[in-house]
């Protein structure tokens, strides 16, 4: 239960704060229909539940595919979360092209994977999280909940799945630390 509460709070507070980079940069413009995420209680719930689901994917993979999961030190888990924030910030840099953002995020994912979780199933978990998270965002976009300023595929930017991959590694480390 401690893990679920911790992941929910991380997602609700940290994830929503990171998402505000996208709102304030114009990546996901703030409009009368799409409020400032820091003032929208539904955004806190959305990111809270996302934090729980993403973290539990790593825990499930640990339990079912490897008998003993490493418990990272808190500084490592917090370092991974800080790097997630850095890459969220970079993805919000509207002066960079989507292609440059994509390349930086791919390199960032490789860095996080190398530093924090060099397992084959971390890659599998990241792909699962990327597919699921991107699919949910595409649905929300088509429900007119919000939109991306520079979409490339079905309303989202090409770099979005890679940002989810980074979130999978970082949130997975946090889930293990709890």
N, C-alpha and C positions, 0 to 999 in steps of 0.2 A: 504494500500500500504506500509506503514511503517513496518508492520509486515512481509510482504513478502520480502521486501528488507533486513530487519534485519535477517530473517531466512536464506535467500540466503547467506548473508555475513558470518553468523555463520557457515553454512555448508561448504562454499567454503574455508574459512580460518581455522576455528576450526576443522571441520570434516576432512579436508585434512591434517591438522597438526596431528590429532590423527591417521589418517590412515598411516602417515609416521612412526609411531611406528611399524606397521606391516611390512612396507617395510624395515626399517633399522634392524629389528630383524631377518629377514629372514622368517617370517610367510607368507608373500606374497613376494617372492624374487624379487629383482630388476634385470632385465635382459635387453638385448638389445630390446626385444619386449615389456617389461613392465618397463617403465621409473620410475625414482624416482618421486613419486607423487608431491613433492614440485617443480619440474621442468616441470611437464606435465600440460598444461593448460586445457586439457580435464578432468583431475582429479578434478580441481577446479570447473568446470561446473557440473560434476557428483555429487560431494558432496554438491554444492550449491543447486541444484534442489532437492536432497535428503533431505536437511534441510527444504526446503519449504514444501515438501510433508509430511514429518513426522510431522512437527509442525501443519500443517493444518488438519491432521487426528484428533488430540486432539481438535482443535477448532471446527471442524465439530461435533464431539461427544458431546462437551459441548453445542453447539447450539441446536442439535436435541434431546439430551437425558436428558439435564438438562437446565432449563431456565436461571439460573444465574450462570455463571462461575466465580470461584474465580480468582482474579488477584493477583498472588503472588508478594511479594516484590522482588525487583531486587536481593538482597543478596540471597534469596532462589533460584531463577532461576539460578543465577551464581553458587551457591553451587551444584545444580543438574548437571550443565554442567561440573563443576570441577570433580565431581564424575564420570561422563561419561568418562572423560579423564583418571582417575585412572583405571577404569575397561578396557578401551581400552589398556592402558599400560600393565595391567596384562595379557590380552589376547595375547599380543605380547611376553610374556616370554616363549621363546622356551625351556628353561630348565625345565618347568613344563609340565606334561603330559596333553593331551587334556581333560582327565577326571577331573583332578584337576582344570583346567581352567573352565570347565563346572560347577563344584560345586561352585567355587568362584563366578562365574557370576550369578548363580541362587540365591545365598545368596545376592549378590549385587543388583539384581533386586528387591528382596523382601525388602531390605533396602530402595532403592529409592522409591518404591511404598509406603512403610509405612511412610517415611518422607515427601513425596511430594504430593501424590495423592491417597488417600485410597478409590477410587471409583471402582465399578465393571466394569464400562466402560473404565477405564484406562487399566484394564487387557485385555479387548476386543480390545482396540486400539493397545496395545502392541502386541497382537497375530496377528492382521492384518498387522502391520508394519513388524513384524518378518517374516511372510509368504511372503509378497510382496518383502521385501528387500533380503531375502534369495533366492527367485525365480529369481530375477534380477541377483544376483551374480552367480547363477548356469548357467544362460544363458550366462553371460559374460565369465565365465570360459570355457564353451563349444564353445564359439567363439574365444577362445585362446587370450583373452585380458590380462589375468593374471592367476595365479594359486596359490593354497595354498600348502605350503611345506608338511603339514601333513593332507591331506584330509581324511574324514571318510565316507562321504555320497555325492554322485553325485558331487564330486570335492570340497566340503566345509567341514569345521570342525563342529562337533556336537554343539559346543558352539556358533557358529555364530548367530543363531536365538535369543539366550538369550542376546547377545550383542545388537541386534536390539531392543529387549524389553527394555533394559536399555536406549537406545537412544530415544525410544518413550517417556518414562517418562521425561527424561532430556530436550529433545527438546520441548515437550509439555509444560513444565514449562516456557521455554523461550518464546514460542509462546504466552502464556497467559500474560506474563509480557509486551510484546510489546503492 
